[in-house]
Amino acid sequence: MQTPWDHRYAQRMQRIKASAIRELLKLTSDPEIISFAGGLPAPDVFPIQEFQEACIKVLKNNGPQALQYGTTEGLLPLREMIARHTCRYGINVNPSNILITSGSQQALDLIGKLFINRGDRILVEAPTYLGALQAWNAYGAEYIAVPSDEDGMITDELESALRCGPKFMYILPNFQNPTGVTISLERRKRIVELADRYGVPIIEDDPYGQLRFEGENLPAVEVLDSQMRNEPGTYTGNVIYLSTFSKILAPGLRLAWVIAPEEVIQKLAVAKQGVDLHTATFTQYVACEVGQHGFFDRHVKTICQVYRQRRDVMLDVLEEHMPPGIKWTHPKGGLFLWVTLPNHMDSKQVFMEAIKEKVAFVPGEPFYPNGGGENTMRLNFSYSSPELINEGIARLGRVLQRMMQNT
């Protein structure tokens, strides 16, 4: 049935579709379902007491300022804190290089608004983060997809993709969503080298980088870019860096940040003014208060201990319950691992059978911008307890065993 609104929608809405994943997840609302589907942090590691104390302190000491409008760029003490924190990892910036956003999703949308014209090609990993695709589809982006393996983007296939003239390259180098893989140091260097050679900027999305359970931290792509340019101590290079408080504090804060050259930050701020004027002042004050006195470092250690245990349990029970012919990644951090089924299987069909057994996951196909991945799935290990992981993977194993016997 047509309504008076049907012919009034903007043309861009033709490219904006409901998330296939979120439509599937409506089927997981049953509380009896063990869900490995959402990319959710564990609520039992949220620092609730610290937030409670911070809220009281902020209202007592800075109440009028915290409840007032703020600057578009974000609360200066919070940007100073982020600058100090990132400098420890070799990303040398000052507050003028930082914009606070209402979650990383807003940062992705602002980047799309600032850079993407209809028909522009964006170079991405295959698979890649679905939220970025959703943000940029609205601006008419097309995608050049470079496949990845256990060491991340396959750089042997990158140069031919760069010759297609992408507007920019988008990568998640650490514990990628959805696969959980990390781009190796050798490949990071190659990415920086090739991006510079072809004049293609890099968007480095790093929401999970601090959540490493094993192995050595690798330098950010931005750091390698600065080293190549012999510009340590400045932020004028080829990389825009994104990160968030969603994974190290709580996603309900809706607090993230963009690090970029000053002229880019100024443009992003102008774009943000037309969206929400500024990110919520009160939550910025609270996050800044919670982060005092080294709390982030202590809290991240706690998160990593919990997530490592859950990852280990999931890896062990996958080994125990998965039929032969099924493979999965071994993430060294983050929230996810990636399962590859035999080529003839369709994970959407597996999902429908799994729901009957009260277990859920995310089929992999939507993470491929140009199609593919029908035989893949994403599993989240951060949200569920070890006991639920054990039971849920056992259920999923039974589903797959039955389906593989019947094909």
N, C-alpha and C positions, 0 to 999 in steps of 0.2 A: 504494500500500500504506500503510495507516494504521500509525502507531506509537503507543506509550503517551503520547507527548508531544503529539500532534495537538490534543487538546482542552484542553491546559493553557496554550497561548500566550495572552498578554494580548490583549484586544480591539484595542489600539493597533496590534498587528502586522498587522491587516488593511489598514491604511493605509500600511504600510511595504513598499515594493516594491524589488526589486533595481534599481539604476540602469540604465535603458535604455542609457545611454551606455557604462557599464562592461561591460555584456553585449556590446555591439557591439565594444568595444575588445578583447575576447578574440580577435576575429578578426584583430587587428593584431599578434599576437605574432610572426609571421613576421619574422625580421630583415631580409628583403629588402624589406619594405614601408616606404615613405617615409610617415611619419605626421605629419600636421598636426592630430591629434586631441587629444592630451593638453594640458592647460594647464601645460606644464612650463617652468620656467626653463632656460636653457642651462647644462649642467654645466661647460662650459669657462670660465664666469665665476665659478664657486664659488671663494671665497678659501681654498683648501686650505692653503696655507702659513701664512696668518694663523691659521687654526683650529688647526693643529698647534702653533704657537708658543703660542697662548692656552691650549690644553689643558695643556701642560707648565707654563706659568706659574701657572695656576689650581691645579693639583695641588701645585705647590711652595709657593705662598704661602697658599692657602686650602683645601688638600685636605680636612681634617676637616669644615669647614663646607660645602664644595661637595658632599660625599658624604652629607650628613645630610639629614633632613627639613627642610622650610622652611615659611614662612608661606603661607597660602592666597593672600593678595593678591599675592605675588611678591617677589622679591629687591629690597630697597629701593634699592640703587645702580642697578639696571636701571630701576626705575620713575622714579628721578630723571633718568636719562639720557633716557628717553622724554619726560619732562616738558620738559626743556630743548630737545629736538629739536622737539617739536610747538609749543612757544612761538614758535619761529622762524617758524612758518607762521600765527601769529595765534591758535592754540588754547592759551589760557592756563590751565594746570592745575597742580596739585601732585600728589605721589605718591598722596595719599589718593583722587584721582579716577581711579586707574589700577588695573586688575586684569590680571595676566599669565595668559594661557590657553594650553592645549596646542593651538595652532593656531587659526586663525580659525573652523574648523568647530566647535570646542568653544564658542567665544564665541557662535555662532549657536544652538547647542543650549541653552546656558544662558539665552539671551534667551527662547527658546521655553519653557523650563521655568518661567521667572520670570513671563512675561506672558500666555501663550496658554492659554485655556480651550477645550475642544472647541467648535467652531462659531464661534470668533472669526474675524473677517474681517481679513486683512492686505492692505494696499494695496501693490502691487508694480508695477514696470515690466513691459511685455510686449515682448520677452522679458526674463527676469531670470536671476540666478545659480541654477543648478540645486541647488547645495549648500544654499542657504537653504531651498528648497522641501523637500528631503529632510529637513532638520533639523526643520522645523515641521510637516510632515505627521504626524509621530509624536504631536504634541500636538493633532491634530484641527483644524488651521487650514483655513479657507477663504480664497479669494483674490479680490481686486478688482484686475483687471489694467488698467493704463492704457498705451495704445500709445506707442511712441517713434519718433523719426525721427533724422536726422543731428545734431540738437541735443539729443537725449535725450528724457526724458519730455515728452509733449505736454501742456503745462499748460492749454491751452484745454479739455482733457477731464478735468482733475484735479478741478475743483470738484464736478462731479456725482458723481464717485467718492467724494469725501470726505463727501458727504451720506449715503452708505450706512453710515457709522459704523464705520470701521476701527479696530482696536485700536492699530495704529501703521502708519507708512509705511516701506518699506524701499527704499533707493536706492543705486546705485553710481555716483556722479557723475563719476568720472574713468576713461576708457578702459574702459568697462564690459565685464564678462564676462557675455554672450558677444559683444556687437556691436562693442566697441572705441570706441563713441561717448562723448563727453563732454557733460554737461549744460551748456548755455550759462549765462553769468552772469545774463542776464535771467531765464531760467527758474529758476535757483537762487533768486533773490530772490522770484519768484512762488511757488515751492514753500514757502519759509519763511513768506511772508505768509499763504498759504492754510492751511497746517498750523496756524499760530497762531490764525487766525480760527475754525477748526473744532475746535481743541483736540486735534489728533492729533499725537503724538510722531513723531520721525523717527529711524530707524536708518540712519546714514550709514556704509556699508562702503567703505573706501578702501585696498584692498591695492596698487593700482597708481599712486597719485597721484604718487609721486616719479619714476616712469619716464616722464617727458615728454621727447619728442624735439624738438618744435617748438612754437612759440607761447608765450604767457604763461601762467604758473600762475594759476589761478582760486582765489579764496578758498573754503575749505571751507564747506559748508552750516552747520556749527556756528558758524563765525566770523560769517556773515551773520545767523544767529539771535541771537547775542550782541549784535551791533551794533544789530539792530532793538530788542532789549530794553534797549539802553543799559547792558549789563552786561559790558563788556570787563574782563578780569582775574578773572572768576569763572566757575564752571562749574555753573550752576544752571538752565539753560534746557531747551529742548524736544528736544535732540538727544543721542543716544548714538552715539559715534564708534568705529569698529573699524579696526584696521590690523594689519600682520603683518611679521615678519622673513622670511617665506618667499620673497618676491620680491626683497628687497634683500640677503639673506645666503644662506640655503639652506632649502628646505622641510623637509629632514630634521631640522632643529632642533625643529620643532613648537612654535614660539614666536610668539605674537600677543598683542594687548592690547585691552582695552576701556577707553574713556574715558567717564565718566558722572558725574552728581552723586554725592556721597559716599553718600547713602542708598541709591542704586541699586547702587553698588559693594558695599556691605555685604550687600545681599540676594543679589547674584550670587555673592559669596564663600561665603555659606552654602549656596547651591545647588551650588557647585563642590566643597565639602567632601565631599558625598555621592558625588561622581564619582571624584575622584582625589586628594583631600586638598590637593594643590598641583601646579603644573607642575614638571617635573624641575629640581631645584636645580642640578645640574652644568651643564646646557645654558644656564641663565640666567647663571651665572657666566662661562661661555665667551663668550656673546654680549656680555656687558657688557665683557669684556676686549678682544674683537675691536673693539668700537666706540670704543675710546679714541682720542684724538689726531686726531679728524676723519676717521677711516677711512671712515665711512658716506658722507660727501660725495664722497670720491675714488672709492670703489667704485661708487656710483650713476652717476657720470659714465662709468665704464668700461662698465657694463651698458647704459646708454643708447646709447653709441656702437655697441656690438655689435647691439643690438636695432633701432636705426634702420637700420643697413645691411641687416639681414634683412627688415625691413618694406619698405624701398625696393625690394629685389630682388623680393619677392612682388608688390608693386603693379605693377612693371614687367612681370613675366612674366604676371600676370593680364591686363594690357592686351594682351600679345602673343598669348596662347593661348586666352582665353575667347571663345566664340561670341557673336554679337550677341544682345541681349536679357537678358544677365546683368549684374547690378550688384553693387557691393561698397563697403563703407565705407572711409574713409581715416583710420585712427586716428592721432592725434598722440602716442601713447605706448602703454604697456601691452604686451600679449602677443597680442592677437587682432584679426582683422577678420572681417566678416560678409558673406556672399554671399547674394544673393537671386536665385533662378532664376525663369523664367517661371511663372505661376500654375498651369499644368497639370502641372508636374513635382513629383515626390516625392523629396526628398533621401535618404530611406531606400533607395529603389530605386537611386538614383545611387550610394549607398555600396556596395551589394552588387556593382555593376558595377565600381566603382573598386577594390575589394579584388582583383578579378581582374587588374587592371592594376598591382597592388602600390603603391597609394596610398590613404591614409585621411584622413578628416576627421570631424567630429561633425555629424550631422543636427540641424537646429534645433528640431524639434517639442518635445522634452522641456523646452526652456527656457520654454515657454508654459504657465503653470499651468492655464489653462482651455481649452486646445486652440488649434490654429492653427500657423502657421509650417512647414507641411509642405514648402514650397518654399524653405527657407532652410538654411544650413549655417555652421558656425564653423570658421575656419582659424586655427591657431596658427603664428606666424612666429618665435617666440623660440627654439625648441628646435633646429631643423634648420639646417645650414650653408647658405650661399648656393648652393652647388652642388646640394645635395639639394632646396632650394626650387625651383630652376630646373627640375630634372628632374621633381619631383613635380607641379608645376603644369602642366607640359607633358603629363604622363600624364592628369591630371584634365581638362585641356582636350580631349584626344582622346576621353575617355569622354563628356563632355557633348556634344561635336560629333556623335558617333555617335548618342547617345540623342535629341538634338533633331532629327536628320535622319529618325529612325525614327518620330517622332510626328506 
